[in-house]
């Protein structure tokens, strides 16, 4: 945590909010326009007291890089079995005792209106909440965001989520490289769509 605080101090950033209270959940990172976003997200979450987990191809887990990646919370993904990424993530979450699965829903560092819905499928399958987190390079803040519970309609959920981010108006590292879609900006309340019973 000391190193993360030093990096944030040197870069002039602040981590806003608190770490998720759940042992397992999904954390979105928006807008994703640079590899520097990983440093911002990882250091910010460490400052808040949790280690984010990301999925990385198992081919990268060779010594000594593999040791470092695991220490940083990375989880190896075996693509040779032919299963898709969503299934790998579901399996990893079900096996883990604690995990904050960090996902960039845009799926690319280039501008795109169509975000990947895999995180909604994962959250629903594992009965987990999604934190609408992100970073704003204009104000240099990392924000853990509101807690969102997925419904049975990922298309509807995605529109709500993109509208929420549009209302927040976060700016990425590289201007003009992100899009929140064409949804009318509208903020979501915390614990949106929370089920009456949560496992």
Backbone as numpy.savetxt, mean C-alpha at the origin, in Angstrom:
# Nx Ny Nz CAx CAy CAz Cx Cy Cz
14.63 1.93 13.48 13.80 3.13 13.48 14.66 4.39 13.48
15.82 4.32 14.12 16.71 5.46 14.19 17.16 5.93 12.82
17.50 4.97 11.96 17.93 5.30 10.61 16.78 5.92 9.82
15.58 5.38 9.99 14.41 5.91 9.29 14.14 7.35 9.70
14.25 7.63 10.98 14.03 9.00 11.47 15.09 9.94 10.91
16.32 9.46 10.82 17.40 10.28 10.28 17.15 10.60 8.81
16.74 9.58 8.06 16.45 9.78 6.63 15.31 10.78 6.45
14.26 10.64 7.27 13.13 11.55 7.17 13.53 12.98 7.54
14.36 13.10 8.55 14.82 14.43 8.97 15.65 15.08 7.87
16.52 14.31 7.26 17.37 14.84 6.20 16.56 15.23 4.96
15.50 14.47 4.69 14.67 14.73 3.51 13.54 15.71 3.79
13.32 16.02 5.07 12.28 16.97 5.43 10.88 16.40 5.44
10.76 15.08 5.62 9.46 14.42 5.59 8.90 14.20 7.00
7.57 13.97 7.06 6.89 13.64 8.30 5.92 12.49 8.06
5.80 11.59 9.04 4.84 10.49 8.96 3.60 10.89 9.76
2.45 10.93 9.09 1.21 11.38 9.70 0.27 10.20 9.95
-0.33 10.17 11.14 -1.26 9.11 11.46 -0.64 8.11 12.42
-1.16 6.91 12.42 -0.64 5.86 13.29 -0.59 4.55 12.53
0.19 3.63 13.04 0.31 2.32 12.39 -1.02 1.56 12.53
-1.37 0.76 11.54 -2.60 -0.04 11.63 -2.62 -0.88 12.90
-3.78 -0.97 13.53 -3.92 -1.73 14.77 -4.05 -3.22 14.51
-4.48 -3.58 13.31 -4.66 -5.00 13.00 -3.32 -5.70 12.82
-3.29 -6.98 13.13 -2.08 -7.76 12.88 -1.84 -7.89 11.38
-2.94 -7.97 10.62 -2.82 -8.11 9.17 -3.78 -7.15 8.47
-3.29 -6.53 7.42 -4.12 -5.61 6.64 -3.41 -5.30 5.33
-4.05 -4.52 4.49 -3.46 -4.06 3.23 -3.29 -2.55 3.30
-2.14 -2.06 2.87 -1.86 -0.63 2.87 -1.56 -0.17 1.45
-2.36 0.75 0.94 -2.12 1.28 -0.40 -1.10 2.41 -0.35
-0.34 2.55 -1.43 0.62 3.63 -1.56 0.36 4.39 -2.85
-0.10 5.63 -2.74 -0.50 6.43 -3.90 -0.04 7.88 -3.70
0.43 8.58 -4.75 0.63 8.13 -6.13 2.04 7.57 -6.33
2.14 6.49 -7.09 3.41 5.82 -7.31 4.03 6.28 -8.62
5.07 7.12 -8.52 5.70 7.65 -9.73 7.21 7.46 -9.75
7.78 6.92 -8.65 9.24 6.83 -8.55 9.65 5.68 -7.63
10.86 5.16 -7.85 11.39 4.12 -6.98 11.68 4.70 -5.59
11.80 6.01 -5.50 12.03 6.67 -4.20 10.82 6.48 -3.29
9.66 6.23 -3.87 8.44 6.02 -3.07 8.63 4.89 -2.07
9.39 3.85 -2.47 9.62 2.72 -1.57 10.34 3.18 -0.30
11.34 4.03 -0.47 12.10 4.54 0.69 11.18 5.37 1.58
10.38 6.23 0.97 9.46 7.08 1.72 8.47 6.22 2.52
7.90 5.22 1.85 6.90 4.36 2.50 7.52 3.51 3.60
8.65 2.89 3.31 9.27 1.98 4.28 9.72 2.74 5.53
10.41 3.84 5.33 10.90 4.62 6.48 9.74 5.19 7.29
8.72 5.67 6.61 7.56 6.24 7.31 6.85 5.22 8.18
6.65 4.02 7.65 5.99 2.98 8.43 6.84 2.51 9.60
8.15 2.46 9.41 9.04 2.09 10.50 8.96 3.12 11.63
8.89 4.39 11.25 8.76 5.45 12.26 7.46 5.29 13.04
6.40 4.86 12.37 5.11 4.66 13.02 5.04 3.35 13.80
6.06 2.52 13.66 6.14 1.32 14.49 5.84 -0.01 13.84
5.67 -0.04 12.52 5.42 -1.30 11.82 6.33 -1.42 10.61
6.52 -2.65 10.16 7.32 -2.91 8.97 6.40 -3.32 7.82
6.38 -2.55 6.74 5.52 -2.93 5.61 6.10 -4.12 4.86
5.24 -4.92 4.26 5.67 -6.09 3.50 5.32 -5.92 2.03
6.28 -6.22 1.16 6.01 -6.18 -0.27 6.43 -7.51 -0.88
5.77 -7.87 -1.97 6.07 -9.11 -2.67 7.14 -8.86 -3.73
8.18 -9.66 -3.73 9.26 -9.54 -4.70 9.57 -10.94 -5.25
9.87 -11.01 -6.55 10.17 -12.30 -7.18 11.29 -13.02 -6.43
11.13 -14.33 -6.25 12.08 -15.11 -5.45 13.49 -15.08 -6.02
13.61 -14.80 -7.32 14.93 -14.76 -7.96 15.85 -13.71 -7.34
15.27 -12.71 -6.67 16.07 -11.65 -6.06 16.58 -12.04 -4.67
16.13 -13.18 -4.17 16.50 -13.57 -2.81 17.75 -14.45 -2.79
18.83 -13.89 -3.33 20.12 -14.57 -3.26 21.00 -13.83 -2.25
21.97 -14.53 -1.71 22.84 -13.94 -0.70 23.76 -12.88 -1.33
23.95 -11.72 -0.66 23.35 -11.30 0.61 22.09 -10.48 0.44
21.66 -10.24 -0.82 20.48 -9.41 -1.05 19.24 -10.01 -0.42
19.11 -11.34 -0.49 17.94 -12.01 0.06 17.80 -11.77 1.55
18.92 -11.82 2.27 18.91 -11.58 3.72 18.41 -10.16 4.00
18.91 -9.20 3.25 18.53 -7.80 3.45 17.05 -7.59 3.12
16.59 -8.19 2.04 15.19 -8.04 1.65 14.25 -8.60 2.72
14.60 -9.75 3.27 13.76 -10.34 4.32 13.75 -9.46 5.57
14.90 -8.90 5.92 14.99 -8.01 7.07 14.11 -6.78 6.88
13.94 -6.40 5.62 13.13 -5.23 5.31 11.65 -5.56 5.11
11.28 -6.83 5.30 9.89 -7.22 5.21 9.44 -7.76 3.87
10.37 -7.92 2.94 9.99 -8.45 1.62 9.65 -9.93 1.71
8.70 -10.34 0.89 8.25 -11.74 0.87 8.48 -12.29 -0.54
9.20 -13.41 -0.66 9.47 -13.97 -1.99 8.23 -14.55 -2.66
8.09 -14.32 -3.95 6.97 -14.84 -4.73 7.52 -15.82 -5.76
6.94 -17.01 -5.77 7.35 -18.05 -6.72 6.40 -18.04 -7.90
6.85 -17.49 -9.02 5.99 -17.40 -10.21 6.00 -18.70 -11.02
6.89 -19.64 -10.69 7.03 -20.85 -11.50 5.81 -21.75 -11.41
5.03 -21.61 -10.35 3.86 -22.46 -10.18 2.70 -22.00 -11.06
2.83 -20.86 -11.68 1.79 -20.41 -12.59 0.64 -19.67 -11.93
0.65 -19.59 -10.59 -0.43 -18.88 -9.90 -0.25 -17.37 -10.09
-1.34 -16.64 -10.08 -1.21 -15.20 -10.26 -0.79 -14.52 -8.97
-0.47 -13.25 -9.08 0.04 -12.50 -7.93 -0.97 -12.43 -6.80
-2.24 -12.26 -7.14 -3.28 -12.16 -6.11 -3.31 -13.43 -5.26
-3.21 -14.59 -5.91 -3.23 -15.85 -5.15 -2.01 -15.98 -4.26
-0.84 -15.55 -4.75 0.37 -15.57 -3.93 0.19 -14.70 -2.69
-0.40 -13.53 -2.89 -0.61 -12.61 -1.77 -1.60 -13.16 -0.76
-2.65 -13.79 -1.25 -3.65 -14.40 -0.37 -3.01 -15.49 0.48
-2.22 -16.34 -0.16 -1.54 -17.42 0.56 -0.59 -16.87 1.61
0.17 -15.84 1.24 1.13 -15.25 2.17 0.42 -14.63 3.37
-0.68 -13.94 3.13 -1.43 -13.33 4.23 -2.05 -14.38 5.14
-2.56 -15.44 4.55 -3.18 -16.49 5.36 -2.16 -17.22 6.23
-0.93 -17.34 5.74 0.11 -18.05 6.49 0.77 -17.16 7.56
0.80 -15.87 7.29 1.52 -14.95 8.19 0.77 -14.70 9.49
1.53 -14.47 10.54 0.94 -14.10 11.83 0.70 -12.59 11.86
1.62 -11.85 11.27 1.50 -10.40 11.17 1.98 -9.96 9.78
1.22 -9.08 9.15 1.65 -8.59 7.84 0.87 -7.34 7.44
1.60 -6.33 7.02 1.00 -5.17 6.36 1.42 -5.28 4.90
0.53 -5.74 4.06 0.85 -5.93 2.66 0.74 -4.58 1.93
1.89 -4.04 1.54 1.93 -2.74 0.87 1.78 -2.92 -0.63
0.83 -2.20 -1.22 0.53 -2.34 -2.64 0.36 -0.98 -3.30
0.94 -0.83 -4.49 0.72 0.35 -5.31 -0.38 -0.01 -6.31
-1.62 0.42 -6.09 -2.74 -0.02 -6.94 -2.64 0.42 -8.40
-1.84 1.45 -8.68 -1.69 1.88 -10.07 -0.97 0.82 -10.90
-0.11 0.03 -10.23 0.57 -1.06 -10.92 1.68 -0.62 -11.85
1.98 0.67 -11.88 3.01 1.20 -12.76 3.42 2.58 -12.26
4.62 3.02 -12.66 5.04 4.38 -12.31 4.64 5.37 -13.40
3.99 4.88 -14.44 3.53 5.74 -15.52 2.07 6.13 -15.26
1.63 7.19 -15.90 0.27 7.67 -15.72 -0.73 6.66 -16.25
-1.72 6.32 -15.43 -2.77 5.40 -15.84 -4.06 5.71 -15.11
-5.18 5.66 -15.83 -6.49 5.87 -15.21 -7.04 4.58 -14.61
-6.55 3.44 -15.12 -7.08 2.15 -14.69 -6.15 1.50 -13.66
-6.60 1.46 -12.43 -5.82 0.85 -11.36 -6.14 -0.64 -11.27
-5.18 -1.39 -10.75 -5.35 -2.83 -10.60 -6.28 -3.14 -9.42
-7.22 -4.05 -9.64 -8.21 -4.38 -8.61 -7.79 -5.55 -7.72
-6.59 -6.08 -7.95 -6.16 -7.25 -7.19 -6.21 -7.07 -5.69
-5.87 -5.88 -5.20 -5.85 -5.67 -3.75 -7.25 -5.80 -3.14
-8.28 -5.46 -3.93 -9.66 -5.60 -3.45 -10.04 -7.07 -3.35
-9.60 -7.85 -4.31 -9.85 -9.30 -4.30 -9.15 -9.95 -3.11
-7.91 -9.53 -2.88 -7.12 -10.07 -1.77 -7.76 -9.74 -0.43
-8.12 -8.46 -0.26 -8.71 -8.02 1.01 -10.03 -8.75 1.29
-10.84 -8.92 0.26 -12.13 -9.60 0.45 -11.93 -11.07 0.78
-11.00 -11.72 0.10 -10.75 -13.15 0.32 -10.22 -13.40 1.74
-9.43 -12.44 2.24 -8.82 -12.61 3.57 -9.59 -11.88 4.66
-10.70 -11.23 4.30 -11.52 -10.48 5.26 -10.69 -9.45 6.01
-9.95 -8.64 5.25 -9.07 -7.65 5.84 -9.42 -6.24 5.36
-9.13 -5.24 6.20 -9.35 -3.85 5.78 -8.22 -3.34 4.90
-8.51 -2.28 4.18 -7.53 -1.64 3.32 -7.33 -0.21 3.82
-6.09 0.16 4.10 -5.80 1.53 4.50 -5.45 2.33 3.24
-6.13 3.44 3.05 -5.92 4.26 1.86 -4.78 5.24 2.13
-3.58 4.67 2.19 -2.40 5.45 2.50 -1.77 6.07 1.27
-0.79 6.91 1.51 -0.10 7.53 0.40 0.91 8.55 0.86
1.43 9.29 -0.09 2.43 10.30 0.21 2.19 11.52 -0.66
2.54 12.66 -0.12 2.37 13.92 -0.84 3.72 14.62 -0.90
4.31 14.64 -2.07 5.63 15.25 -2.22 5.57 16.78 -2.10
4.39 17.35 -2.25 4.26 18.80 -2.11 4.44 19.22 -0.66
3.80 18.49 0.25 3.89 18.81 1.68 4.89 17.91 2.41
5.45 16.93 1.70 6.41 15.98 2.27 5.83 15.25 3.48
4.68 14.65 3.26 4.01 13.88 4.31 3.67 12.48 3.81
3.89 11.50 4.67 3.37 10.15 4.44 2.15 10.01 5.32
1.03 9.55 4.76 -0.23 9.47 5.49 -0.75 8.04 5.45
-1.10 7.48 6.62 -1.62 6.12 6.65 -3.05 6.05 6.12
-3.80 7.12 6.24 -5.12 7.19 5.61 -6.26 6.53 6.35
-7.45 6.60 5.75 -8.65 6.03 6.35 -8.69 4.52 6.09
-9.52 3.85 6.87 -9.67 2.40 6.73 -10.92 2.10 5.90
-10.72 1.27 4.88 -11.79 0.95 3.92 -12.01 -0.55 3.91
-13.28 -0.95 3.96 -13.62 -2.38 3.94 -14.23 -2.72 2.58
-13.67 -3.68 1.86 -14.17 -4.01 0.52 -15.56 -4.64 0.53
-16.31 -4.36 -0.53 -17.62 -4.96 -0.71 -17.50 -6.13 -1.68
-18.63 -6.59 -2.19 -18.61 -7.67 -3.18 -18.50 -7.12 -4.60
-18.37 -5.81 -4.72 -18.31 -5.16 -6.03 -17.00 -4.38 -6.17
-15.93 -5.02 -6.66 -14.64 -4.33 -6.78 -14.66 -3.13 -7.72
-15.51 -3.15 -8.74 -15.60 -2.02 -9.65 -16.14 -0.78 -8.93
-17.16 -0.96 -8.13 -17.73 0.14 -7.35 -16.72 0.62 -6.32
-16.07 -0.32 -5.65 -15.08 0.04 -4.64 -13.94 0.86 -5.25
-13.50 0.47 -6.42 -12.39 1.18 -7.06 -12.78 2.62 -7.38
-14.00 2.83 -7.84 -14.45 4.18 -8.14 -14.46 5.03 -6.88
-14.91 4.46 -5.77 -14.94 5.18 -4.50 -13.53 5.54 -4.04
-12.62 4.60 -4.19 -11.24 4.80 -3.75 -10.54 5.86 -4.60
-10.73 5.80 -5.91 -10.10 6.79 -6.77 -10.69 8.18 -6.53
-11.99 8.24 -6.26 -12.62 9.53 -5.96 -12.06 10.10 -4.66
-11.78 9.22 -3.70 -11.21 9.64 -2.42 -9.82 10.23 -2.62
-8.99 9.53 -3.38 -7.64 10.05 -3.63 -7.67 11.34 -4.45
-8.63 11.44 -5.35 -8.76 12.66 -6.14 -9.06 13.85 -5.23
-9.89 13.60 -4.20 -10.24 14.67 -3.26 -9.04 15.05 -2.39
-8.19 14.08 -2.09 -7.00 14.37 -1.28 -5.98 15.18 -2.07
-5.86 14.88 -3.35 -4.98 15.65 -4.22 -3.50 15.51 -3.95
-3.07 14.32 -3.53 -1.64 14.10 -3.30 -0.84 14.32 -4.58
0.37 14.81 -4.45 1.26 14.99 -5.59 2.41 13.99 -5.52
2.74 13.39 -6.66 3.84 12.43 -6.72 5.18 13.13 -6.92
6.22 12.33 -6.91 7.58 12.88 -7.10 7.74 13.47 -8.50
7.17 12.77 -9.49 7.27 13.24 -10.87 5.91 13.77 -11.31
5.82 15.06 -11.53 4.57 15.71 -11.87 4.01 15.19 -13.20
2.69 15.04 -13.21 2.01 14.61 -14.42 2.09 13.12 -14.69
2.66 12.35 -13.77 2.82 10.90 -13.98 1.78 10.08 -13.23
0.73 10.71 -12.72 -0.28 9.95 -12.00 -1.66 10.45 -12.40
-2.66 9.61 -12.16 -4.04 9.96 -12.44 -4.95 9.25 -11.44
-5.95 9.97 -10.99 -6.93 9.38 -10.07 -8.20 8.97 -10.80
-8.12 8.89 -12.14 -9.28 8.54 -12.93 -10.17 9.75 -13.15
-11.37 9.52 -13.65 -12.28 10.62 -13.94 -13.44 10.70 -12.96
-13.24 10.11 -11.76 -14.29 10.13 -10.76 -14.39 11.52 -10.10
-15.60 11.90 -9.70 -15.80 13.16 -8.99 -15.16 13.06 -7.61
-14.25 13.97 -7.27 -13.55 13.90 -5.97 -14.52 13.87 -4.80
-14.36 12.90 -3.92 -15.21 12.78 -2.73 -14.50 11.98 -1.65
-14.32 12.59 -0.50 -13.63 11.92 0.60 -14.50 10.84 1.22
-13.87 9.78 1.65 -14.56 8.69 2.34 -14.37 8.83 3.85
-15.37 8.45 4.63 -15.20 8.46 6.09 -14.35 7.28 6.52
-13.78 7.35 7.71 -13.01 6.22 8.21 -13.94 5.03 8.47
-13.41 3.82 8.27 -14.17 2.58 8.45 -15.36 2.49 7.50
-15.17 2.98 6.30 -16.24 2.90 5.31 -16.59 1.45 5.01
-17.88 1.15 5.06 -18.39 -0.18 4.72 -17.96 -1.26 5.71
-17.63 -0.87 6.93 -17.18 -1.85 7.93 -18.29 -2.86 8.24
-17.97 -4.16 8.17 -18.97 -5.18 8.48 -19.29 -5.20 9.96
-20.47 -5.72 10.31 -20.87 -5.76 11.72 -19.97 -6.64 12.54
-19.51 -7.74 11.91 -18.61 -8.65 12.61 -17.30 -8.76 11.83
-16.21 -8.58 12.55 -14.88 -8.68 11.95 -14.11 -9.77 12.67
-13.51 -10.71 11.89 -12.75 -11.80 12.51 -11.54 -11.26 13.23
